[in-house]
Amino acid sequence: MMYGGRKDGGQPTHETWTLRENVWTLHRPKVSPNPRYAHGMAYDEARNETVLFAGQGSHATRDVWVWDGSQWTERKPTIVPTPQYGHAMAYDAARKRVVLFGGMAQTKVLAETWEWDGTAWTLMKPKTSPSARLHHRMVYDSLRKRVLLFGGSIGGGATAYNETWSWDGKTWSLEKPLVSPPARYSAGMAYDRKHDRVVLFGGYWSASGSNDTWTYDGKTWAQQSYSTQPRHGATQSVAYDARAEQVVLYGGHLFFALYHRELWRWGDHFVASATPYGKGCGPAQGLQLKSAMGYDPTLGSRYVMNVAGLPWTTSSGLIAIGASRSRLGPVPLPLDLGPFGMKSCNLYQSFELSWSFVSRVGAGFPEFVVPHRYELRGTKAYAQVLGLSPGATKAGLIASNGLEITFGYQ
């Protein structure tokens, strides 16, 4: 979920949005925090709520709010950190605490460490701590069970850091990776649970921001290179989408008071494809099956195939979809259909699903909607068409080549 931030022109907002399968939903709760930006947020897994603290609106605040998925509720603990903005927060799942560090209070940059237990704030007093900073980023490393902090500045970008720190619940430790990203602040950072590494993107280390991507595996940082990536910028909203097993990036500051609304995902890349295999039987070049021009089997999309080589007198055909191209139960594939009255024809795949389609002047366009189910990404299905063709075979039927379909996601 996403709350607040700034729109073009720099005006803070108090909108609450949630993202599900690339669809944004604007919520309209009865009560909301005041408009703000540079606030801290973390999802409290133990209590199933998102915690929001402080931020900058017309002034720096110190209020605590929680979002339960439909409504905001203000919490009013007795002890509260000083009004601030530019701090960072992360949920420590091992200890069931939200950890807060740093920020800007009026004219003072902070180096305080606080923890929120769902009811109260506690000021921690570690022996070792990062120096005062703001606009740094924090995430929880679930494999190593520690909170990680990277970057930040002392205000105005005069001094930026490229330090990596870890918090174990008692003290901070300065990590010593062999390689580190350039110093920066206002970057985007999230922990990729599937690949057990921190993903860092962008931030200010040049006047216009950067668009480099780095990953941290607990030992060292490594820069990643991609032919396509988000544009230069900073202050992006970045989070891990556990359902999709991808890091999601939204928006960011370009320059002056301009912001963009692009949505990007980082993670395993699943390319949609459809590859013909085998050979169709029938008159001339045989019955042919392939993707219709401009269609790919992408999750949530309408996928259309192209059938050619049916007799002009045939008004329909049958398409079958299967999960295997190697076996039909105990029978190995491909299966010679000659003994069944279909000379030179083969069965190329199993057929768990089948339906008829309309054919006109020898062509047809069977189609289906690919379910938007993340578990289908990268999986394969196999298609083949049967058609009436009196005289072409003893059975009066012909079969197409097979079509290997790989479901993709974008």
Residue pairs with C-beta under 8 A, 6 or more apart in sequence:
1 16
1 17
1 18
1 19
1 50
1 67
2 16
2 17
2 18
2 19
2 237
2 250
3 14
3 15
3 16
3 17
3 33
3 39
3 41
3 52
3 67
4 12
4 13
4 14
4 15
4 33
4 35
4 36
4 37
4 39
4 55
5 12
5 13
5 37
5 235
5 237
5 251
6 12
6 13
6 37
6 253
6 259
7 13
7 259
8 257
8 258
8 259
9 257
10 257
11 35
12 35
12 36
12 37
12 56
12 57
13 35
14 32
14 33
14 34
14 35
14 36
15 26
16 26
16 27
16 29
16 32
16 67
16 72
17 24
17 25
17 26
17 27
18 24
18 25
18 27
19 25
19 241
19 248
19 250
19 263
21 244
21 300
21 372
22 263
27 70
29 70
29 71
29 72
30 71
31 71
31 72
31 73
31 74
32 72
33 52
33 55
33 63
33 65
33 72
33 74
34 57
34 58
34 61
34 63
35 57
36 55
36 56
36 57
36 61
36 85
37 55
37 56
37 57
37 85
38 55
38 56
38 85
38 86
38 135
39 52
39 53
39 54
39 55
39 56
39 61
39 85
40 52
40 53
40 54
40 55
40 87
40 88
40 89
40 100
40 103
41 50
41 51
41 52
41 53
41 89
42 50
42 51
42 89
42 90
42 91
42 98
43 49
43 50
43 51
43 91
44 50
44 51
44 66
44 91
44 96
44 98
44 116
44 118
45 91
45 93
45 96
46 93
46 96
46 118
47 66
47 118
48 68
48 69
49 66
49 67
49 68
50 66
50 67
51 64
51 65
51 66
51 89
51 91
51 98
51 116
52 64
52 65
52 66
52 67
53 62
53 63
53 64
53 65
53 81
53 87
53 89
53 100
53 116
54 60
54 61
54 62
54 63
54 81
54 83
54 84
54 85
54 87
54 103
55 61
55 85
56 85
56 86
59 83
60 83
60 84
60 85
60 104
60 105
60 106
61 83
61 85
62 80
62 81
62 82
62 83
62 84
63 74
64 74
64 75
64 76
64 77
64 80
64 116
64 121
65 72
65 73
65 74
65 75
66 72
66 73
66 75
75 119
77 119
77 120
77 121
78 120
79 120
79 121
79 122
79 123
80 121
81 100
81 103
81 112
81 114
81 121
81 123
82 105
82 110
83 105
83 106
84 103
84 104
84 105
84 110
85 103
85 104
85 134
86 102
86 103
86 104
86 134
86 135
87 100
87 101
87 102
87 103
87 104
87 110
87 134
88 100
88 101
88 102
88 103
88 136
88 137
88 138
88 149
88 152
89 98
89 99
89 100
89 138
90 98
90 99
90 138
90 139
90 140
90 147
90 148
91 97
91 98
91 99
91 140
92 98
92 99
92 115
92 140
92 147
92 167
92 169
93 140
93 142
93 145
94 145
94 169
95 169
96 117
96 118
97 115
97 116
97 117
97 169
98 115
98 116
99 113
99 114
99 115
99 138
99 147
99 167
100 112
100 113
100 114
100 115
100 116
101 111
101 112
101 113
101 114
101 130
101 136
101 138
101 149
101 167
102 109
102 110
102 111
102 112
102 130
102 132
102 133
102 134
102 136
102 152
103 109
103 110
103 134
104 110
104 134
104 155
108 132
109 132
109 133
109 134
109 154
109 155
110 132
110 134
111 129
111 130
111 131
111 132
111 133
112 123
113 123
113 124
113 126
113 129
113 167
113 172
114 121
114 122
114 123
114 124
115 121
115 122
115 124
116 122
126 167
126 170
126 171
126 172
127 171
128 171
128 172
128 173
128 174
129 171
129 172
130 136
130 149
130 152
130 161
130 163
130 165
130 172
130 174
131 154
131 161
132 154
133 152
133 153
133 154
133 161
133 185
134 152
134 153
134 154
134 155
134 185
135 151
135 152
135 153
135 185
135 186
136 149
136 150
136 151
136 152
136 153
136 161
136 185
137 149
137 150
137 151
137 152
137 187
137 188
137 189
137 200
138 147
138 148
138 149
138 150
138 189
139 147
139 148
139 189
139 190
139 191
139 198
140 146
140 147
140 148
140 191
141 147
141 148
141 166
141 191
141 196
141 198
141 218
142 191
142 193
142 196
143 196
143 218
144 166
144 218
145 168
146 166
146 167
146 168
147 166
147 167
148 164
148 165
148 166
148 167
148 175
148 191
148 198
148 216
149 163
149 164
149 165
149 166
149 167
149 172
150 162
150 163
150 164
150 165
150 181
150 187
150 189
150 198
150 200
150 216
151 160
151 161
151 162
151 163
151 181
151 183
151 184
151 185
151 187
151 203
152 160
152 161
152 185
153 159
153 160
153 161
153 185
153 204
157 185
157 204
160 183
160 184
160 185
160 204
160 205
161 183
161 185
162 180
162 181
162 182
162 183
162 184
163 174
163 175
163 180
164 174
164 175
164 177
164 180
164 216
164 221
165 172
165 173
165 174
165 175
166 172
166 173
166 175
167 173
177 216
177 219
177 220
177 221
178 219
178 220
179 220
179 221
179 222
179 223
180 221
181 200
181 212
181 214
181 221
181 223
182 205
182 210
183 205
184 203
184 204
184 205
184 210
185 203
185 204
185 234
186 203
186 204
186 209
186 234
186 235
186 253
187 200
187 201
187 202
187 203
187 204
187 234
187 236
188 200
188 201
188 202
188 203
188 234
188 236
188 237
188 238
188 249
188 252
189 198
189 199
189 200
189 201
189 238
190 198
190 199
190 238
190 239
190 240
190 247
190 248
191 197
191 198
191 199
191 240
192 198
192 199
192 215
192 240
192 247
192 266
192 267
193 240
193 242
193 245
194 245
194 267
194 268
195 215
195 267
196 217
196 218
197 215
197 216
197 217
197 218
198 215
198 216
199 213
199 214
199 215
199 238
199 247
199 266
200 213
200 214
200 215
200 216
200 221
201 211
201 212
201 213
201 214
201 230
201 236
201 238
201 249
201 266
202 209
202 210
202 211
202 212
202 230
202 232
202 233
202 234
202 236
202 252
203 209
203 210
203 234
204 210
204 234
208 232
208 254
208 255
209 232
209 233
209 234
209 252
209 253
209 254
209 255
210 232
210 234
211 229
211 230
211 231
211 232
211 233
212 223
213 223
213 224
213 225
213 226
213 229
213 266
214 221
214 222
214 223
214 224
215 221
215 222
215 224
216 222
229 264
230 236
230 249
230 252
230 262
230 264
231 252
231 254
231 260
231 262
232 254
233 252
233 253
233 254
233 260
234 252
234 253
235 251
235 252
235 253
236 249
236 250
236 251
236 252
237 249
237 250
237 251
238 247
238 248
238 249
238 250
239 247
239 248
240 246
240 247
240 248
241 247
241 248
241 265
243 374
244 265
244 267
244 374
245 267
245 268
245 374
246 265
246 266
246 267
246 268
247 265
247 266
247 267
248 263
248 264
248 265
248 266
249 263
249 264
249 265
249 266
250 261
250 262
250 263
250 264
251 259
251 260
251 261
251 262
252 259
252 260
252 262
253 259
254 260
268 377
268 378
270 377
270 378
270 406
270 407
270 408
270 409
271 406
271 408
272 296
272 297
272 298
272 406
272 407
272 408
272 409
272 410
273 296
273 297
273 404
273 405
273 406
273 408
274 290
274 291
274 296
274 297
274 305
274 403
274 404
274 405
274 406
275 403
275 404
275 406
276 288
276 289
276 290
276 401
276 402
276 403
276 404
277 325
277 348
277 401
277 402
277 403
277 404
278 334
278 346
278 348
278 401
278 402
279 286
279 346
279 401
280 286
280 287
280 288
280 289
280 309
280 398
280 399
280 400
280 401
281 287
281 342
281 343
281 344
281 345
281 346
281 392
281 393
281 398
281 399
282 309
282 345
282 387
282 389
282 392
282 393
282 398
282 399
283 309
283 311
283 389
283 392
284 309
285 309
286 309
286 398
286 400
286 401
287 307
287 308
287 309
287 310
287 385
287 387
287 389
287 398
287 399
287 400
287 401
288 307
288 308
288 309
288 400
288 401
289 305
289 306
289 307
289 383
289 384
289 385
289 400
289 401
289 402
289 403
290 305
290 306
290 403
291 297
291 303
291 304
291 305
291 306
291 403
292 304
292 305
292 306
292 365
293 306
295 301
295 302
295 303
295 304
295 305
296 303
296 408
297 303
297 370
297 405
297 406
297 407
297 408
298 370
298 407
298 408
298 409
298 410
299 370
299 371
299 372
299 373
299 374
299 376
299 377
299 407
299 408
299 409
300 369
300 370
300 371
300 372
301 369
301 370
302 367
302 368
302 369
302 370
303 367
303 368
303 369
303 370
303 405
304 365
304 366
304 367
305 319
305 365
305 366
305 367
305 383
305 403
306 363
306 365
307 317
307 319
307 357
307 359
307 363
307 364
307 365
307 366
307 385
307 387
307 400
308 362
308 363
309 362
309 398
309 400
310 317
310 359
310 362
310 363
310 364
310 387
310 388
310 389
311 362
311 387
311 388
311 389
311 390
311 392
312 361
312 362
314 359
314 362
314 387
314 388
314 389
315 358
315 359
315 360
316 356
316 357
316 358
316 359
316 364
316 388
317 356
317 357
317 359
317 364
317 366
317 385
317 386
317 387
317 388
318 354
318 355
318 356
318 357
318 385
318 386
318 387
319 354
319 355
319 356
319 357
319 366
319 383
319 384
319 385
320 349
320 351
320 353
320 354
320 383
320 384
320 385
320 386
321 351
321 352
321 353
321 354
321 368
321 381
321 382
321 383
322 328
322 349
322 350
322 351
322 352
322 353
322 381
322 382
322 383
322 384
323 350
323 352
323 381
323 382
324 333
324 349
324 350
324 382
325 333
325 334
325 348
325 349
325 350
325 382
325 402
325 404
326 332
326 333
327 333
327 350
328 335
328 347
328 349
328 350
328 351
329 350
333 347
333 348
333 349
333 350
334 346
334 347
334 348
334 402
335 346
335 347
336 346
337 345
337 346
337 347
337 399
338 344
338 345
340 395
341 393
341 394
341 395
341 397
342 393
342 394
342 395
342 397
342 398
342 399
343 393
343 394
344 393
345 393
345 397
345 398
345 399
346 399
347 384
347 399
348 382
348 384
348 399
348 401
348 402
349 382
349 383
349 384
349 402
350 382
351 384
355 366
357 364
357 365
357 366
357 367
358 364
359 387
364 385
366 385
370 376
370 407
374 409
376 407
377 407
377 408
377 409
378 406
378 407
378 408
379 406
379 407
380 404
380 405
380 406
380 407
381 405
381 407
382 402
382 403
382 404
382 405
383 402
383 403
383 405
384 399
384 400
384 401
384 402
384 403
385 399
385 400
386 397
386 398
386 399
386 400
387 397
387 398
387 399
387 400
388 396
388 397
389 396
389 397
389 398
390 396
392 398
